[in-house]
Amino acid sequence: MTKLKVLSRILDSGLVVVVRAGNSDEALRIADACADGGAAAVEITFTVPAAAATIETLSRRSLPNGIMVGAGTVLDPETARIAILSGAQFIVSPALNPDSAKLCNRYQVPYMPGAGTVREVIESMECGSEIVKIFPGEALGPTFVKAVKAAVPQASLMPTGGVNLENVRAWIGAGSAAIGVGGSLTRSASSGDFRSITELTRRFIEEIQQARI
């Protein structure tokens, strides 16, 4: 899938599920549950044991909805390259690393670095990032997104951290192009309840769609 198509699907859906898990099998089951719920994209973080192998397994599967698989918590270009070779269709980082941005641009893979200030948002855009991750979301809040959009209306922002069903409409209403959702969607995996993840995925998608009306 081309870079433009990946970005388009993420922006159209508005939801990227951040998958943190204690082992690869749990991560795979979370991804399957999210796919069943209609998610367009999941981000396997490099805090998951054997993350690269997990990404490779998912990228070779024929998942429902043609879900896209990305890599998260990518701190350097070496890890970015491993992720891309494993099949990652997009790369997410907690902070901007210009060398990682350069590598991803070289291979035409979307790079979404974290930013916590207006300056960091602009620097990320100058490094070629079409979507900038607002992180940590719980510390910044929807008002930060609103303020950034007022100054930099062309920025496509994706808050991650602290996003839940109760505040998703506030994030979208503030101008977020998409949201990254982790624990508030996936925490039931620790008790083996993956059905709840599928249902929550559907509810998040519905809330995003309603907030955009």
N, C-alpha and C positions, 0 to 999 in steps of 0.2 A: 504494500500500500504506500502511495506517495505521501510526502510530508504534508502537502496541502489537504489531502483526503483525511489524514489522521487528525490534523488540526480542526478541520471542518466537522468531523464526527464528534470530537470532544466538545466543541463549542455548541453544536446542535443539541447534544444530549445534556450538557451542563454538569455532568457528574463523573468524577474520577474516584474510584474506591481505593483507598490506601490500605494495602494488606500487610499487616505485621503479624507474625505468627511464630510459635515456638519451634515449629519444624516444617519441612517442605510439604508433608502430606496435609497438614492443617491449612497451609496456604493454598494448596491446590483445591481443597474442598471449599474454601471461602470463595475462590475465584469461580468455581462451578456454580455455587449458590447465587453469586452476583450475576452471572451470565443468565441463569434461569429467571432472575428478576428483571432482566432487560437492561442491565448496565452496558454502556458502550465501551468502558475502559476500566482496567484494574492496574494498579501500580504495585508491583512486588518490590518491597524495600530490601535493600542490601543488609538489613538487620536480620532478615530471615536466613536461617542456616541453609547453605547450598542454594542461595538465591539465583545464581546464574543457571543452575540445572533446573530449578523450578520454572524460570522464565522460558527456558528451552522446551520443557515439557508442554507448557501451556501454549506456546507459539506453534507447536506441531499438532495440537488438537483442533478438531472441528467443533468449536464451542457454539452454543446457541447465540443467536444475534450477531455472530461474527465479532465477538468482543475483542478489543485491542488490548495488548499486554505491554506494559511499560515497566521501567525500573525506577525505583525511588531511593532516596538517601545515597545518591551518587555524589561522592565528594571530590573526585578527580578524574582526569581524562582516561587514566588506565582502567578504572572501573567502568566508565562510560563505554569504552571500546569493548570490554568483556561483555557488557550487557547487550550491546548492539549485535555482536557476533552470536550471542545466545538467542537473538530474535526479538529483542525489545524494540517496540515501535515508537517509543518516546522516552525521554530521560527527565527525571525530576530530581532536584537537589534542594537542600535546606538553605543554601546560599549560593551566590554567583561565583563560579570559577571560570574566568575567561578562557583558560585552556580547554576546559570541557566544552564551553560554548563553541570554540573554534573547531574542535573535533566533530561535534554534532552537526555543525553547519557544513563541514566538509562532506559528511555522509548523508546530508539532508534528512536528519532525524530531529524532530522537535525537542528543544531543550527548555525546560521550565524551572528556572532557579528561584529560590526563595528571596524575598525582599521585605524589609521592615521599615524602610524610609522611602520618601519620594526620590531621593538621590539614587538609592539602590534600584528602584523600579526603572528609572531612566537609564541607568548604566546597563541593566539587564536588556532593555530594549535596544540600546546601542550595540550590544553584543549579538543581536539578532534573535532575541527571544520574542516570539509572537504572543505567548501567554506567560505571565509572570505570577509565580506563586506568592501569595501574601502569607507570611509566616513569621512568628506563630499567631494564628488567627485569634486565639483566645485572649491574647495580650493586646491585640490591636483593635479588634471589633469592627462592625460594619461602618461606623463613622469614619474610620481610617480609609476604607475603600471609597466612600463618598467624597472625602477630601481630596484623595489622589485623583479621582475622576474629574473633579472640578478643575484641577490644575493641569492634568494630563488626560484629556478625554479620549485620546486614541489608545490608551493602555487597555489591554485585555487582562483582567486580574482574576486569579483563582485562589481565594482564601482556603487555607488548610490548617486544621487544628481548632478544636472547639466548635466545629460546625455540627449542628444536630437538627432534628426535625422541628424543634421549637424556634430556632432562629434562621433556618434556611431562607425563609421569605425575606427576612431583614437583609441578609447578605445579598440576595439577588436584587432586591429593591434598591440597595445602595449602589448598584452598578456592576456587581460581579458577573463576569462572563461565564464562569463555571465555579464549581466548588469541589474541594477535595475532602472526602469523608473517611475517617478511619474507625476508631474505637466505638463511636456512637452507633455505627452500623454493624460492626463485625464482632463485638465483644462476646456475643453468645456462642461463638465458636469454641471458646475455652470449656464450655459445658457440653459440647457436641450438638448444639442446637443450630443446625444450618438452615433449617426451614425458616426460622425467624429472620435470617439474613436475606433470604430471597424476598420475603414480604417487606422488610424494611427498604430494600433496594427499590421495589415498586413504589413505596410511599415517598421516598426521596425524589424519584423521578416525577411523580405527580405534583409534589410541592414545588419543584423547580418550574414545571410547566405552568402551574397556576400563578406563580409569582411573576412570570413573564407576560401574562395577559394584560 
